[in-house]
């Protein structure tokens, strides 16, 4: 439908002011009539300033009474905001009590003129036919419900699946390959695909699998760290319909794929899927909203299952897709919990590297590499009292005490002050001895290098992440999320300092520990060929997370966690919104919320000081608002209205609203 000659343009202006979250009408000058089509970015005069906006419609008659301000310029003739994307941005804003402007900033990358010119000058050639054979389920044949789910996707239906991937698969059957095959089935049916994974290493793996399964020219990668030109080029490639499959990190959730038929994301529990900018949307929720608006299929995969994902299964929103107990037993490594042999082995059985772990490593190194997962990078992040285990604190600023490299002594990590002449004295028990709280990856590499002379020791963590490990015997020391994939799988996996993950001050401590352990254990060879996983540093009495790892049963742990949270009224069984701002303002907001019976108020309470030790704002506070899941929409609308009222009152200080927080504290 042509819009030429329609004199009025409806524009969504990108502004941080919540009370202006609506369309505004502008006059279309004659010289911009052909360029100012719906979807293009424009410059408009707004509240005395030139701001960016997007044309969302052209009209013959204005609803505004009076003269209209003309559009100043068309930034680009590229229609980057489609009607489908605008509908998604509005739905996300409504879901999280935010503004459409905030979501547009997340959804549409900054324009890059050189990328537009380059893509126009070199129009893409038509891609070759899909490489994957039609009707072949590939890795999905290992899952009883896998093939039927693929057939429903190919038929244009919208099935939603919660997929528990098998561990230890060969490259032609691992989870990136399974995602690529699912994409091939959707593309063959003429429908687009969006795949979102946590980080660039995962993007590399899925990108390689897509190239292998689909062939060249069928997909593009889209990540925030590509650089302005590469990211905008990828965006335009999808927007223009040159490709219909996009893989990327969080930024790809809004990729403008046409005729969307499948949305998929991997590892829902990874916090990289949580957007740190307002309105703080989660990838899974964004993709579910996209699926609803586009009638697309949903696939959420992982080795473990988050509480949020388990709730979708319990509610019947997602259907489980797994390999069953027999399939898991055939694919998983044998899991052993160190500690049961402590009596037999004496003190060595309770060491940081227990006897069973040492014997396992010695044996496994004869057949291939051994992965050692360490909870933290660095040397020794923190120290505790040897007697009462209380954290070691600096006398000057109460910061955490830490031990640096071998030649360095004990010092505060905040202010750098060393120990006094009399040494450390615990304020709780008057103990004078310190012990390492969590030994980092570099220190672990040094210790294991001395314990296994002549064996290559590789480290992978923040700053230096290995893309892969070879099949030769080696010790690979890695932090969670940085474990390289070994050619042929690891002969053994050692999970050190398990208590450090289990004792995290987090609501998701158990689920998160299991998620990280399973991600590493999944890289091990199956038990049938000698693969073995040793979990070290946990209590001799196994907790639920340890039991779930031994049984390789993440669904059982997630279901138990969900039942416990239901009794305690914790997310995701309820919805909690966190509001931060001036304490007096939050007290007024809490009083206003008291008029709505469904909203339970917690606080306001002062915000804690920043983690680096600097003094916080004494007036800063947070207020928690809790409602049952049925009241989520009402809470989001009420918070959006409260923000708009404060925004309109220019003298009021702004407040920050985060709906659906995972951690109440």
C-alpha positions, 0 to 999 in steps of 0.5 A: 500500500503506497503512502505517498501524498498522505500529509501526516506521519505518526512518529514514535519518538525515542525519549527517556520520558515515560509519560511521552510513550505514545505516538506523535503526529508530524507534517510530512514536507513535500520533499520528504514525501517519498522517503518518509515511509513507515519504518524509517528513522527520522529527525524531529523537533521535540520539546525544544530538541532534535530527537530520533524517531520512527515513522509508524504510519502515514495518515490523510488527516491528523487527530491533533487539532492545530498546526503540525510541526514538520519532520526535519529530516529522514535519517535513512530510507531503510525501513528498519522498524517493521510493523511486526517488530513494532508490535513486539517492542510494544508487547515487551514494554507492556510485559515489563512495565517499561516504555517502547522507546527503551525497547527500541534502543535494545532492538534496533542497532545504530545505523551505519551508512557505509554498511547500507551502501556496501549491501546495496552495491553488492546484492546477494546471490540466491543461496543454494538448496539446503544441504540437509536431506529432507525428512532426516531428523538427524540428532533428533532421532535419539529423542522419542518425541524429537521426530514428531516435534520436527514434523509439526514445525514443518507443518507450520504448527507452533509446538513448544518444547523443553529439550534436555540435551544428551551429554557426550555426543559426537559433533554430528549429534551434539546440541549445536547440530540438533539446533541446526537440523531444527532450523533446516526443517523450519526453513524447508517449510518456508519459515524463518528461524531465530536462535539465541545462545549465551556467548560468542563461543556458543555462537561459533559452534552453532554457526559452524553447525548451521554452515554444515547443515544448511550450506552457505548463504542461508544464515547470518550471525548477529551479536552486540560485539561484532562492531557497528558495521558488521552488526548493522550489515547482519541486521539489514541482511535479515531485514531485507529477506536475504537470509531467513535464519539468524543466530546470535547472542542476546542482541539477536532476540529482536532480529527482523527475520521474516515469516518467523516459524521457529524461535530457539534459545539454549541454556535458559538459566545462564544470566547472560540471557538477562538484559542489564538495561531497562526494561531488563527483558529476558531472552526467553520471555522476548522469544515467547512473545515473538512466538505468540505474535508470529505463531512460531514454534518454541524450543528451549534447550539445555543440559539442565533446566531453570526454575522458569523453564520447569514452570513452563513444563509444569503449566503445560506450556512446553512439552518435555523432549528428552531421551529417557533414562535409557538414553541418558545412561548410554550417553552420560559419563559415570559420576563419582562424589569424592568424600565417601572414601575419606575414611579409607584414604585418610587425610588425602581423601578429604584434600582439595584434590582427593585421592579418587580424583587424583587416581582418576586423573592419572588413569585418564591421562593415559587415554586423553585430556582431563578437564578440571573445572574451578569455580573462580579465575585468578589466584586466591580470590579470598581468605577465611579464618582457618578455625571458624571459617569466617571471611577474612576482613581488612581492619581499615575498610572491612574489605576482603583479604586475599593472597596474590601470586606466590611472591605476594603476601596477604592484602585487602582487595579493596584498599590494598592494606596488608596485614598488621605486624601482629598478623591476622586476628579473627574478630569472631574466634580470635583465630590467627590462621587463614585458609584459602576460600576459593582457589582460582584457576591460575593457582590450581594450574600451578598446583596440578602442574607440580602434581603431574610433571611432564603433563601439559597444563592449559588454562581457559578463563576470562581473558584467555578462553581456549576455543578447543582442546586436542585429543592428546593427554593434557590437563585443561583448567577452566572456569565455568562457561569457559570449558573448551570442547575436546576432540573426541571428548575428555577422558575425565572431568574433575569438578573442584570446590563444589561447595563454592557453588552450592554456598553462593548467596543466591536463590538459584544456588543449587540449580546454578551449581548443577547447570555449571557442573552438567555443562562441564560433565557433558563434555566427558566421554560416555561411561561405556568408553571409560568416561568419569566425572569426579565431584570434589569439595561437597559434603559427605551427605549429598544434597539435592543438586549433588544427587541430581548430578549423580543421577543426571536428572535435572528435571527432578531437581527443578521440580523439587525446587519449584515445589519449595518456592511455591511454599515460600512464595518465591520467583517464578511462582510469584512475580516480584518487581524491584523498584529503586530510587530515593527512600522517601519517594519509595515510601510514598510509592509503597503507600500508594501500592497499599490501595491495591490489595493484591500487591504485597510490599517489602521495604523500602530498605537502604541499598547496600554499598557497591561491591568495590567498597565505595560509599553508597548514596545514603538516601538510595533504597529499594522496594520489592512488590510481590504479586501472584502470577495472575496479577503480573500484568496488573503490577506491570501496568501500575508501575508503568503508570506510576513512572509516567506520573513521576516523569510528568512531574519534572520536579520528581526524581526518577525511579528504576523499575525491574519487573520479574527479578530472579533474585528478590534481594 
